[in-house]
Structure formats: C-alpha cells, structure tokens
C-alpha cells in the first residue's frame, strides 16, 4: 500500500477525532431498545472515500477499540455491551474490534472498485455497505461468540437465527444504512469537488 501523504494524515486525524467524539458523547449514538444507531460507520466510509483501504481499516480499528472501551465501562456504553463484557472480556474485544476492522477493509476495496466506473456513485455505495457490512459482521460475531450463552439464548427465545437477527437489529440497521448512504454520499461528493480526496491513496491496493 502506498504511504499516506501529509494531507491524508490530516484527514485521518480528523476522521479519528470524529470517531472519538461519536464514541464519547451522546451525539454519536441514538439508543433504540438494547442496541444503538451508531454514526461511527460514517467516518469509516468517508475514510474509504478519501484515503482508500489503508485509511478505512485504521478508522474501523479505532471504532472497534472505542466500542470495546464502552463495553468495558471505561467510557459510557450500553447495558447490552456491559453484559457481553461480563461474560467474556476477550470475546468482547474480538467482537468489537474484528467486525469493524473487516468493515473498513471491505468498504475500502468496494469504493476502489466502484469508483473505477463512477466516483460519485461510489461514495453512496460505500456509505451503504459501511452500514450493511457492520451489521452483518457484528451480528455474525455475536452469534458465533455468544450463541451458546444463557444470556443470548434468552434473547433468541426459541426463534431461528435469521428471525432473531431481523428482530434484534430491525429498524436500527435500516436507519443506519439510509443515513450512512445519504451522508457519506453527500459529503464524499463534496470532498471530491473540493479536491480534498487523495486520489493516489484512495486507489492504493
């Protein structure tokens, strides 16, 4: 992968700051039931648009680390995350960090692929997949790591896994996908027009 230049490092710092703000203040999370609608998927998508896979992987990992700190009670988090941490701190670390890092990896290459056809459309597509894949990876790791625990079995309540996932994320996932698609698309196109996108970094492999 090509090295990030000074402008890219500044953008990386700005997006990291957004992740920190979203993770440590109420403006980044909208609680609905046991889950929250998070805005942290948007910096991941914008990192893919402006910095390519390198940046989106880094921002995804930062998001995952702050999610773990929330679960551990270092910063304010949800009761659901605290419960998972009490069951297994190690599994919680994996469940917080790995899905978000994978999300960054995937959307980085998704944006790279789609932008070969249309750079503006790529921004909206990247925003959608940042939210979609975050949900897929998060729920997959949740079921894989905690599926046999008494706590998650109580939440599943005899339903099949697909029905549980749909009921568990529901409107949260849909709202995240819509908001991430619109915001990432609009901001990404604006950054491109303002020539604030590092084309060489965004196309790095």
C-alpha positions as CSV (number, residue, x, y, z in Angstrom):
1,X,0.0,0.0,0.0
2,X,1.2,3.5,-0.8
3,X,2.1,5.7,2.1
4,X,-0.3,8.4,3.2
5,X,0.9,11.9,2.5
6,X,0.5,14.9,4.8
7,X,-3.0,15.8,3.6
8,X,-4.1,12.2,4.0
9,X,-2.7,12.1,7.6
10,X,-4.6,15.3,8.4
11,X,-7.8,13.7,7.0
12,X,-7.1,10.6,9.0
13,X,-6.7,12.7,12.2
14,X,-10.0,14.5,11.5
15,X,-11.9,11.2,11.0
16,X,-10.3,9.7,14.1
17,X,-11.4,12.7,16.0
18,X,-15.0,12.2,14.8
19,X,-14.9,8.6,16.0
20,X,-13.7,9.7,19.4
21,X,-16.4,12.4,19.6
22,X,-19.1,10.0,18.5
23,X,-17.8,7.3,20.9
24,X,-17.5,9.6,24.0
25,X,-20.5,11.9,23.6
26,X,-24.3,11.3,23.1
27,X,-24.3,12.8,19.6
28,X,-22.7,9.6,18.1
29,X,-25.2,7.1,19.4
30,X,-29.0,7.0,19.2
31,X,-30.3,4.3,21.6
32,X,-33.2,2.2,20.5
33,X,-34.0,-0.8,22.6
34,X,-31.0,-2.9,23.5
35,X,-29.0,-1.6,20.6
36,X,-28.0,1.9,19.3
37,X,-27.9,3.5,15.9
38,X,-24.2,4.5,15.6
39,X,-22.8,7.3,13.5
40,X,-19.3,5.8,13.6
41,X,-19.8,3.8,10.5
42,X,-19.8,7.1,8.5
43,X,-16.1,8.0,9.3
44,X,-15.2,4.5,8.2
45,X,-17.0,5.1,4.9
46,X,-15.5,8.6,4.5
47,X,-12.0,7.1,5.1
48,X,-12.6,4.7,2.3
49,X,-13.7,7.5,0.0
50,X,-10.8,9.9,0.9
51,X,-8.0,7.6,1.9
52,X,-8.7,4.2,0.4
53,X,-8.4,0.8,2.2
54,X,-5.5,1.9,4.4
55,X,-7.5,4.7,6.0
56,X,-10.7,2.8,6.3
57,X,-9.0,-0.1,8.0
58,X,-7.4,2.2,10.5
59,X,-10.7,4.1,11.2
60,X,-12.5,0.8,11.5
61,X,-10.0,-0.5,14.1
62,X,-10.2,2.8,16.0
63,X,-14.0,2.4,16.1
64,X,-13.7,-1.1,17.3
65,X,-11.3,-0.2,20.1
66,X,-13.6,2.5,21.4
67,X,-16.5,0.1,21.2
68,X,-14.5,-2.2,23.4
69,X,-13.8,0.6,25.9
70,X,-17.5,1.3,26.0
71,X,-18.2,-2.4,26.7
72,X,-15.5,-2.4,29.4
73,X,-17.1,0.6,31.1
74,X,-14.1,2.9,30.5
75,X,-16.4,5.2,28.7
76,X,-20.2,5.2,28.7
77,X,-21.7,2.3,26.8
78,X,-24.9,0.2,26.7
79,X,-26.1,-2.3,29.2
80,X,-26.0,-4.9,26.5
81,X,-22.3,-4.3,25.8
82,X,-21.5,-4.4,29.5
83,X,-23.3,-7.7,29.8
84,X,-21.3,-9.2,27.0
85,X,-18.1,-8.0,28.6
86,X,-19.0,-9.6,31.9
87,X,-19.4,-12.9,30.2
88,X,-16.1,-12.8,28.4
89,X,-13.8,-9.7,28.1
90,X,-11.7,-11.5,25.4
91,X,-14.7,-12.5,23.3
92,X,-16.0,-8.9,23.6
93,X,-12.7,-7.5,22.4
94,X,-12.8,-9.8,19.3
95,X,-16.5,-9.0,18.8
96,X,-15.9,-5.2,18.9
97,X,-12.6,-4.9,17.0
98,X,-12.6,-7.6,14.3
99,X,-16.0,-6.8,12.7
100,X,-15.3,-3.0,12.5
101,X,-11.8,-3.6,11.1
102,X,-13.2,-6.0,8.5
103,X,-15.8,-3.4,7.7
104,X,-13.1,-0.9,7.0
105,X,-11.2,-3.4,4.8
106,X,-14.2,-4.3,2.7
107,X,-15.6,-0.8,2.1
108,X,-12.1,0.4,1.2
109,X,-11.9,-2.1,-1.7
110,X,-15.6,-1.7,-2.5
111,X,-15.1,2.1,-3.0
112,X,-11.9,1.4,-5.0
113,X,-13.8,-1.0,-7.3
114,X,-16.9,1.1,-7.9
115,X,-15.0,4.4,-8.3
116,X,-13.5,2.9,-11.5
117,X,-16.9,3.3,-13.1
118,X,-18.3,6.4,-11.3
119,X,-16.7,8.2,-8.4
120,X,-19.9,10.0,-7.2
121,X,-21.9,6.8,-7.2
122,X,-19.0,5.1,-5.3
123,X,-19.5,7.4,-2.4
124,X,-23.1,6.4,-1.9
125,X,-22.4,2.7,-2.4
126,X,-19.6,2.9,0.1
127,X,-21.9,4.6,2.7
128,X,-24.5,1.8,2.3
129,X,-22.0,-1.0,2.6
130,X,-20.3,0.5,5.6
131,X,-23.6,0.2,7.5
132,X,-24.7,-3.1,5.9
133,X,-21.4,-4.9,6.5
134,X,-21.1,-3.5,10.0
135,X,-24.4,-5.1,10.8
136,X,-23.6,-8.4,9.1
137,X,-20.2,-8.7,10.8
138,X,-21.4,-7.6,14.2
139,X,-24.4,-10.0,14.3
140,X,-22.4,-12.9,12.8
141,X,-19.7,-12.5,15.5
142,X,-22.3,-12.0,18.2
143,X,-24.0,-15.3,17.3
144,X,-20.7,-17.1,16.8
145,X,-19.1,-15.9,20.1
146,X,-22.2,-15.8,22.3
147,X,-24.7,-18.0,20.6
148,X,-24.5,-20.8,23.2
149,X,-24.5,-18.5,26.3
150,X,-27.5,-18.4,28.5
151,X,-27.8,-14.6,28.0
152,X,-28.1,-14.7,24.2
153,X,-30.2,-17.9,24.3
154,X,-32.7,-15.9,26.4
155,X,-32.8,-13.1,23.8
156,X,-33.2,-15.6,21.0
157,X,-36.1,-17.2,22.9
158,X,-36.5,-20.2,20.7
159,X,-36.5,-18.3,17.3
160,X,-34.3,-19.4,14.5
161,X,-31.2,-17.3,14.0
162,X,-32.4,-15.3,11.0
163,X,-35.7,-14.4,12.8
164,X,-33.7,-13.3,15.8
165,X,-31.3,-11.2,13.8
166,X,-34.1,-9.4,12.0
167,X,-36.0,-8.8,15.2
168,X,-32.8,-7.7,17.0
169,X,-31.5,-5.2,14.6
170,X,-34.6,-4.3,12.7
171,X,-35.2,-0.6,12.2
172,X,-31.7,0.1,13.7
173,X,-29.9,-1.4,10.7
174,X,-32.2,0.1,8.1
175,X,-31.8,3.6,9.6
176,X,-28.1,3.2,9.8
177,X,-28.0,2.1,6.1
178,X,-30.1,5.0,5.0
179,X,-28.3,7.7,7.0
180,X,-24.8,6.3,6.1
181,X,-25.7,6.2,2.4
182,X,-27.0,9.7,2.3
183,X,-24.4,11.4,4.5
184,X,-21.4,9.6,3.0
185,X,-22.6,10.2,-0.5
186,X,-23.2,13.9,0.0
187,X,-20.0,14.6,2.0
188,X,-17.9,12.3,-0.2
189,X,-19.0,14.1,-3.4
190,X,-18.5,17.5,-1.8
191,X,-14.9,16.5,-0.8
192,X,-14.2,15.3,-4.3
193,X,-15.4,18.5,-5.8
194,X,-13.3,20.5,-3.3
195,X,-10.3,18.3,-4.3
196,X,-9.8,17.1,-0.8
197,X,-9.7,13.4,-1.8
198,X,-6.3,11.9,-2.2
199,X,-6.8,10.0,-5.4
200,X,-3.5,8.1,-5.1
201,X,-4.2,7.0,-1.6
202,X,-7.8,6.1,-2.3
203,X,-6.7,3.9,-5.2
204,X,-3.8,2.2,-3.3
205,X,-4.0,-1.5,-3.1
